[in-house]
Amino acid sequence: MSTSKAYTHHTPLLTYMRSPLSSLRGVGPVSLKRLHNLGLYTRRDLLFHFPSRYECFTPIGHASSDKVCASIRITSCAQHKKYTHVIGTTHPHHPCQPTHPVRLFFHKKQYPYLKQKMQPASLWQVWGKAHHEQGTWVFFFPRFAQNAPDEPIKRDAIYPQTEGLTSQKIAHLVTLALNEMPPAEAWYDQAFLTENNWPSFEEALRRVHGIDHTTPEEQAQAKQRLSFDRLLARHILFHQKKHEQHHQRAISLSSSHKDPDAFFAVLTQENIALTPSQMEAYQTILVDLKKAHPMRRLLQGDVGSGKTLVAFGAMIYAIHAGVRTAFLAPTEILAQQTYEKCAHLLKHTSARAVLLTRTTPHKKACVRDICEGKYDAIIGTHSLLSEGVTIPNLGLVIIDEQQRFGVSQRSTLLTKQAYVPHLLLMTATPIPRTYSLMLRGDVDTSYLQSRVASKRTTTLLPQDHMHSLMPKIREALKAGKKLFWVCPCVEASSEKAAVKKRWAFLKKAFPGQVHGLYGTQPEQEKQKALADFRQGLTPILVCTTIIEIGIDVPDATHMVIENAESFGLAQLHQMRGRIGRQGQESFLVVLYTPPLSEGTRQRLDFFQHNDDGFALAQKDFSLRGEGDILGLRQSGFLDTSLLASPELARKAQVFLQTSALSDPVKTCLLSLFEYAQMQAVIKAA
């Protein structure tokens, strides 16, 4: 099949999917605005707006719950003071089945419509909540459809909705869109679909939306098929990206330039020994740095596993190979902490380090010196991304807590050079986007084992029991312990108020022993609060989630987190990693506001009983979805509920590697799942 002919076969489907919802019958200006509120603009958006759940309704006579469906023959329709009252009898599917009297109650304002539609002797299907009362089945405000086919069980799709746009209205529009959709040219062999018990693309959409008689098993198969399609499209996108990266040119950092053992000499001076996993990761990074195409490696290790030391090793190696390095940190506190550690290690070498942040003294002179190549290791925050900052002969970029930076930000450093610098990403607990990157193999990954065994105890406590903590905190302070108290904030404007409110409360209970730390605080005040906490002058630090990123107070052993239900698992684990960093016994109290939803309760229970960062990341991924892979959003992109299966992701990856997919099919999949528009952006990732 020629390329042009194959692509022509897919064109009607793609054109249809891109058409605006305003062209769909039944969508007027008001409905269109409400659909836009849900992020739905095209027919494709609507068809991929999958039900969040299904409600199952059992026929009268077999009902084991109050969710009932029935085919009924109408007897009369009358208006009462409060309701429209419809009377009928069940219509048996078989002659041997008995009939049952039925009474339906609707809103009074529906009477003119129902009087016209529900004529005596007409057949209708109704479903909803019902109860049996004196031999009669009574429905209040049921859903209904005329001349519905006989079916043993009614499954109703329930959609995410917005004000003024009900789930029923969405279901109606989905049905219209599916009925008008042109047939799709198959991009898999029938044998492959049969092997996996998967339907065609059109049938999969119909099953997921519950259009036809569909069992739960058939819907699960349809979801898996559509998930595979999307994963395959992403693999195609990132395979193209990796192919392009392989042809990019980087400076090969050969050990022949200078002393290859400089890092080990520094470790000897500091009396530091690498763990086996640190040594393995370091050696793997060196292999990457010696290649002529740019390294893209993620260094993943739980809190306290020693990622930064391995990164410093790569930095020292690169400097001794004749290039400069940049270390990008998400916060000024972490950048300052990293600079101090780096400068301490580099004192054993001839290399020079500098710190560049928003509050750096004599910043213009500092930037000028950086651009003139007077420093070998440049550590900083987003200030490194400023337009006027150019690092000559930059060979290695290290980004700590890489999920805090989007693709457009990190590409700023990478695209300022004649050669593409090597890139080392670091993360403690991968949040969904990072975990998704690892699943697809878009970046090479090294894992570090924890240096010390965890002795952290996590306790869940209702928020209204907070006062019971005060005696225990008093005992801990008498024993010389340090405590983080983390306050939530919905937005930046509220964080200062949240900290100051709790700060004032705790100062009354523990006078002279409490300090505060929050994001909008002046930098000098932040540094003083942290310094006083480290020295034990104020052993309670009331703070926001600012502490989750790399704050290192090795002897801190206690923590309280308020309103923990508002945090994801990865964020909770990052904060928990601030205590017990030397392996000492430590305690975390997680305060929550009841009542909790079942999902939130499960999430907090899982957190309480699991201290493994990767397991928590996997759970977080399954609960929240992968997020925008380009880093523009962190969670919830399209049908993320379908992407919780690492096995399916690997299956799609293997399929791409072993199957001869044509370019038109690849183009179709990229367009269908809206990845074609990402290709230009992602080349810089």
Buried (B, 14 or more C-beta within 10 A) or exposed (E): EEEEEBBEBBBBBBEBBBBEBEEBEEBEEEBBEBBEEBEBBBBBBBBBBBBEEBBEBBBBEEBEEEBBBBBBBBBEBEBEEEBBBBBBBBBBEEEEEEEBBBBBBBEEEBBEEBBEBBEEEBEBBBBBBBEEEEEBBBBEEBBBEEEBEEBEEBBBBBBEBBEEBEBBBBBEBBBBBBEEBEEBBBBBEEEEBEEEEBBBBBBBBBBBBBBEBBEEEBBEBBBBBBBBBBBBBBBBBBBBBBEEBEEBEBBBBEBEEEBBEBBBEBBEEEEEEBBEBBEBBBEBBBEBBBEEBBBBBBBBBBBBBBBBBBBBBBBBBBBBBBBBBBBBBBBBBBBBBBBEBBBEBBEBBEBBBBBBBEBBEEBEEBBEBBEEEEBBBBBBBBBBBBEEBBBEBBBBBBBBBBBBBBBBBBBBBBEBBEBBBBBBBBBBBBBBBBBBBBBBBBBBBBBBBBBEEBBBEBEBBEEEEBEEBEEEBEEBBEEEBBBBBBBBBEEEEEBBEBBBEBBEBBBEBBEEBBBBBBBEBEBEEBBBBBEBBBEEEBBBBBBBBBBBBBBBBBBBBBBBBBBBBBBBBBBBBBBBBBBBBEBBEBBBBBBBEEEBEEEBBEBBEBBBEBBBBBBBBBBBBBBBBBBBBBBEEBBEBBBBBBBBBBEBBBBBBEBBEEEEBBEBBBBBBBBBBBBBEBEEEBBBB
